[in-house]
Amino acid sequence: MAAPPPAAAATEPHSVFVYGTLMAEEVVRVLLGRAPPSSPALLPGHRRFSLRGRVYPAILPAPGYAVSGKVFMGLTNRELHVFDMFEDEEYVKKTVEVSMADTLEKSLTYAYIWGNEGDPDLYGEWDYEEWRKVHLKDYLEMTQEFMDEIGQF
């Protein structure tokens, strides 16, 4: 049985499907001060791309593809707001249906989808393991600077 959809924005708890830099619990800990419970998941009908000049990926609807990632569960309104601020304004938060890898159940959750389907900077496939090796350290520093800038809102 599918989980109920995310309700009105003010209703906790929230779940979010992540497929890029937020799959690194180290990054999520800097943003939220904790790593919420998570489960591996697959988002069908979407494709993950690299973005020229950026170290993070984008996903777009694409029939015949699927994106692997994970779902963070039990996020508070504040934590969801932190994710909203952290994601570039070029992303659109949408409700999507994912398949939970451990149970094969379908679940409705939020995901950040790239807003510009015709973006000429989209190319190839983004590689999480390569990103961890090459960019994680600098990305953690950038994430901490982001949190220092927004402070306690």
SVG drawing of the C-alpha trace seen along z (x, -y; Angstrom):
<svg xmlns="http://www.w3.org/2000/svg" viewBox="-3 -35 42 40">
<polyline fill="none" stroke="black" stroke-width="0.4" points="0.0,0.0 1.3,-3.4 2.0,-5.9 -0.2,-9.0 1.0,-12.0 2.8,-14.8 0.0,-17.0 -0.2,-20.7 3.2,-22.4 2.6,-23.0 2.0,-19.3 4.9,-17.3 6.6,-15.0 7.9,-15.3 9.8,-13.0 12.2,-14.0 13.8,-11.9 17.4,-12.9 19.6,-11.8 22.8,-13.9 24.9,-15.7 22.2,-15.2 22.8,-11.4 25.9,-12.2 24.8,-12.1 27.8,-14.3 26.2,-17.1 22.7,-16.5 24.3,-16.6 25.7,-20.0 22.4,-21.3 20.0,-19.7 22.3,-18.9 21.3,-15.3 20.8,-12.6 17.1,-11.7 16.1,-8.0 16.5,-7.1 15.8,-4.3 17.1,-3.5 14.6,-4.3 14.2,-4.5 12.4,-7.3 11.0,-5.9 10.4,-8.0 13.3,-10.4 16.9,-10.8 19.9,-12.3 22.3,-14.6 25.5,-16.4 25.5,-20.2 28.4,-22.0 30.3,-24.1 28.6,-22.7 29.4,-19.7 25.7,-18.8 23.3,-17.0 19.8,-17.7 16.9,-15.3 14.2,-15.7 11.3,-13.6 12.4,-11.0 10.4,-8.0 12.3,-4.7 14.8,-5.9 15.0,-5.7 17.0,-7.5 18.4,-5.8 18.7,-7.7 17.2,-7.6 14.3,-9.0 14.9,-11.0 11.9,-10.5 10.6,-12.4 11.7,-15.9 10.3,-18.8 8.9,-22.0 12.2,-23.7 14.3,-21.0 12.2,-21.0 12.7,-24.8 16.5,-24.4 16.4,-21.9 14.2,-24.4 16.7,-27.2 19.7,-25.0 18.4,-23.8 19.1,-26.3 16.1,-28.4 16.4,-26.5 14.9,-23.5 11.2,-23.0 10.0,-21.0 7.4,-18.5 5.6,-15.5 6.8,-12.3 6.1,-8.5 9.2,-6.5 9.6,-2.7 11.3,-2.0 14.2,0.4 13.9,2.4 10.1,3.0 9.3,2.4 6.3,0.3 5.5,-2.9 5.6,-6.1 4.8,-9.7 7.5,-12.1 9.0,-15.5 11.9,-15.7 13.7,-18.7 13.3,-18.6 15.4,-20.8 13.1,-23.6 14.7,-24.1 14.1,-21.1 16.0,-22.7 19.0,-23.7 22.1,-23.4 24.3,-22.8 22.7,-19.3 24.8,-16.4 25.7,-12.8 25.2,-11.0 26.3,-12.4 28.4,-10.0 27.9,-10.0 31.0,-8.0 33.3,-10.2 31.7,-13.3 32.4,-11.9 36.1,-11.3 36.7,-14.6 34.3,-17.2 33.0,-16.1 35.5,-18.0 35.1,-21.3 31.3,-20.8 31.1,-20.3 33.0,-23.6 30.6,-25.3 27.6,-23.8 28.9,-25.0 29.4,-28.5 25.8,-28.4 24.5,-27.5 26.6,-30.3 25.1,-32.8 21.5,-31.8 22.0,-31.5 19.0,-30.7 16.0,-31.9"/>
</svg>
